Amino acid sequence: MKHCKEEAAPIARVLDDMGKTIGWVYQWNTSELTILWIKKGGPAKSIEPPLCLQTLALAKAVTRDAITDLLETLLDQPKKNPR
């Protein structure tokens, strides 16, 4: 039985290189992950708080797409502390 996306909750912020929030990562009841982009501009540089590897694995088990690829890439980025 395929589950429908019914509700989602924000679980992390997507940050630019200045540490400003440019999007929110949402986790759906199906374990899928999506991003609500709230600001255009610089590229995404990090996620705060970092996603749990299990969360990303569950999302990839449901669907592998550009969002899960981006989030996986951002997890591998060294954290930069803006001043």
C-alpha positions, 0 to 999 in steps of 0.5 A: 500500500502506498502512503500519501503525503498528508502532513510535513514538519520542518526539521532543519534550516538551509543556510547560505554562505553567510549563515542566513536561512534561505530554506526549510527542510520538511519531513513528510509522514512518508519520510520524504524530504522537501525544501521550502525555499524562502529566499533567492540568492546564494547557493545553499551551503549547510543545514542546521541542525545537520540531518540524521543519517537515518532520516536521509536514508529513510527519505532515499528509500522512498524516493531518490531525487535532486533534493535528497542528493542536495541534502546529502551533499550539504551533510558532507560540507564542513561547517563554516562559522559566519562572523 
